[in-house]
């Protein structure tokens, strides 16, 4: 399935708007959570959040 994932920083600025593919929304959430953890560590953000919609 295809999902649109938007990632925002602590200032509510969108830093990513991409299409992700997965078997379910839970599957995509798993991978997005991993990606966010990596982004926070490498780019020194304090907080990121995301929205997922079926594309």
N, C-alpha and C positions, 0 to 999 in steps of 0.2 A: 504494500500500500504506500501511498505517497502523502507526505505531510509537509506543511509549511511551518518552519521553526523560526521564530523571531527571538533574538537574544538582546536583552537590554542591560545597561550598566546602572549603577546606583543613582545616576542623575536622570534616569528614564530615557537615555539616549539609545536608540537602536544601534547595536554594533554588528549585527548579523541578521540577514533575512535570506534563508536558504531552503531548498527542498531536501528533505531527508526521506529515505525509504526504509521500511521495516515491516515485519509481519503484523504488528499491532502498535497501538499508541504507547503501550507500556514498554515495548521493545525500543521504540524511538526515544522515550523518556530516559531509559537506561543509558543509551549512548550519548544523549545530550548532557545528562548529568556528568558523565565521564569527561566529555569535552569541556564543560564549564569548569570543572575542577582543574583541568590542565590550563585553561585560559587564565584562571585566577592566579595560579602559581607562576606562570610565565610572564604575564602582563601586569601583575600587581594590582588587579582590581580588588576591591573589598567585598563587593556583592554584585552578583549577576542574577537575573531571573529570565524566564522564557515563557513564551506562549506557543502552543501547538494547535494547528487547525488542519483538518483534512484538506488536501489540495486537489 
